[in-house]
Amino acid sequence: MRNKFIKPFLAMLLLVSMGASADTLRVAAAANLRFVLPELIREYEHSSHHKINVTYGASGNLATQIIHGAPYDVFFSANPLFIDILMEQQKHRGQRINYAHSEIVLFANQYSSLNLDNQLQGLKQAIEQNQLEKFAIANPKHAPYGKLAQHLLMEADIWQTIQPQLLLAESASQTLQFA
């Protein structure tokens, strides 16, 4: 699986770095990439004359930084909407590239009695039986995974009832830390 991403990633960064004037490529990356980018960056730095400096964060926060002048050479967003916004405001150079596909997951630690299911029935039951202490999602205001989680919880008709247990993380990565 790893090899599937290395060549396209290296090719994309090589093209971008050809237009960069410095030896260090400045990358803004969605927090959920924190677990895959380091290995790809090592490969890239090994095969090129460029270094990469990565700032991880919620895609919405990073897009806002770019709008206000943050000097990134590349932006890896978890949500294409933020790329659209940057393009509308002419805060880009080059073309948009769809680089990955992701999915949202529901997970609990190994000691949890929560029944995990696609319809969120186990979550509903845990709320009804007052067995759910905390439930973390990324902040829907600026994190794509949080927006999707909110949508799914609303669709399952538990968004309002889960509010007392809800913890909002700044990003998908921080949500994982909360868990």
C-alpha positions in Angstrom: 0.0 0.0 0.0 2.8 2.4 0.9 4.4 2.0 -2.5 1.1 3.0 -4.1 1.6 6.5 -2.8 5.3 7.1 -2.9 5.8 7.6 -6.6 2.9 10.0 -7.2 3.8 11.9 -4.0 7.4 12.2 -5.1 6.5 13.3 -8.6 4.1 15.9 -7.3 6.6 17.3 -4.8 9.3 17.3 -7.4 7.1 19.4 -9.8 6.3 21.8 -7.0 9.8 22.1 -5.8 11.0 23.0 -9.3 9.0 26.3 -8.9 10.1 26.9 -5.3 13.0 29.3 -4.8 14.3 28.0 -1.5 15.9 24.7 -0.6 13.1 24.0 1.9 9.6 23.2 0.7 6.9 24.5 3.1 4.0 22.2 3.4 0.6 22.7 5.1 -1.0 19.3 5.7 -4.2 18.0 7.2 -3.7 16.6 10.6 -4.8 13.1 9.5 -1.7 12.9 7.3 0.6 13.0 10.4 0.9 9.2 10.2 1.7 8.8 6.6 3.7 11.9 5.5 6.9 11.4 7.5 7.8 8.3 5.6 7.0 9.8 2.3 8.9 12.9 3.2 12.0 10.9 4.1 11.8 9.2 0.7 11.4 12.6 -1.1 14.3 14.2 0.8 16.5 11.2 0.1 15.9 11.4 -3.6 16.0 15.3 -4.0 18.0 18.3 -2.9 15.1 19.8 -1.0 14.0 19.6 2.6 10.4 19.7 3.7 9.0 21.6 6.6 5.5 20.4 7.5 2.9 22.2 9.5 0.0 19.9 10.5 -3.5 21.2 11.5 -7.2 21.2 10.7 -7.7 21.9 7.0 -10.0 24.9 7.7 -7.4 26.5 10.0 -4.6 25.9 7.5 -6.7 27.4 4.6 -7.4 30.5 6.8 -3.7 30.9 7.4 -3.0 30.7 3.7 -5.8 33.3 3.0 -4.0 35.6 5.5 -0.6 35.1 3.8 1.0 32.1 5.4 3.9 31.2 3.0 3.2 27.5 2.2 4.3 26.0 -1.1 1.9 23.0 -0.9 -1.4 22.4 0.9 -2.7 18.9 1.5 -6.3 19.4 2.6 -8.6 16.7 4.0 -11.5 18.5 2.3 -11.6 19.7 -1.3 -13.9 22.5 -0.2 -10.9 24.4 1.3 -9.0 24.1 -2.0 -12.0 25.5 -3.8 -12.1 28.5 -1.4 -8.4 29.2 -2.0 -8.9 28.9 -5.7 -11.9 31.3 -5.6 -9.8 33.8 -3.7 -6.9 33.3 -6.1 -4.6 32.1 -3.3 -3.1 29.3 -5.4 -0.8 28.5 -8.2 -1.1 25.5 -10.5 -3.8 22.9 -10.4 -5.8 21.0 -7.9 -4.8 17.4 -7.5 -6.9 14.8 -5.7 -4.2 12.8 -3.9 -6.1 10.4 -1.7 -9.5 9.0 -0.5 -10.3 8.6 3.1 -13.1 7.3 5.3 -14.5 8.1 8.7 -14.4 5.5 11.5 -16.0 4.9 14.8 -13.7 3.3 17.4 -13.5 2.7 21.1 -10.6 1.5 23.3 -10.2 -2.2 23.9 -11.8 -2.0 27.3 -15.0 -0.3 26.2 -18.3 -2.2 26.3 -19.6 0.0 23.4 -21.0 -2.0 20.6 -19.6 -0.6 17.4 -21.9 -0.8 14.4 -22.5 1.1 11.1 -26.0 2.3 12.1 -24.7 3.6 15.5 -27.3 1.6 17.4 -24.7 0.6 20.0 -23.9 4.3 20.5 -27.6 5.2 20.9 -28.0 2.4 23.4 -24.9 3.5 25.4 -26.3 7.1 25.5 -29.8 5.9 26.6 -28.4 3.7 29.3 -26.1 6.5 30.5 -23.0 4.3 29.8 -21.2 6.8 27.6 -18.7 9.0 29.5 -17.1 11.0 26.6 -17.3 11.0 22.8 -14.8 12.9 20.8 -15.0 14.3 17.2 -13.0 16.9 15.4 -14.5 20.3 15.5 -17.1 20.5 12.7 -16.5 24.3 12.3 -13.1 23.7 10.7 -12.3 20.0 10.5 -13.7 18.0 7.6 -13.9 14.8 9.6 -15.8 16.6 12.3 -18.3 18.0 9.9 -18.9 14.5 8.5 -19.1 13.0 12.0 -21.7 15.7 13.0 -23.7 14.9 9.8 -23.7 11.2 10.6 -24.7 11.8 14.2 -27.5 14.0 13.0 -28.6 11.5 10.5 -28.7 8.8 13.2 -30.8 11.3 15.3 -28.3 11.4 18.2 -26.6 14.7 17.7 -28.6 16.5 20.3 -28.6 13.7 22.9 -24.8 13.2 22.7 -24.0 16.9 23.5 -23.3 16.4 27.2 -20.6 13.8 26.4 -19.2 15.5 23.3 -15.6 16.6 23.2 -14.5 18.8 20.3 -10.9 18.3 19.2 -9.0 20.7 16.9 -8.3 18.0 14.3 -8.7 14.3 13.4 -5.3 13.7 15.0 -6.2 15.3 18.3 -9.5 13.3 18.3 -7.3 10.2 18.2 -5.2 11.5 21.1 -8.5 12.0 23.1 -9.4 8.4 22.5 
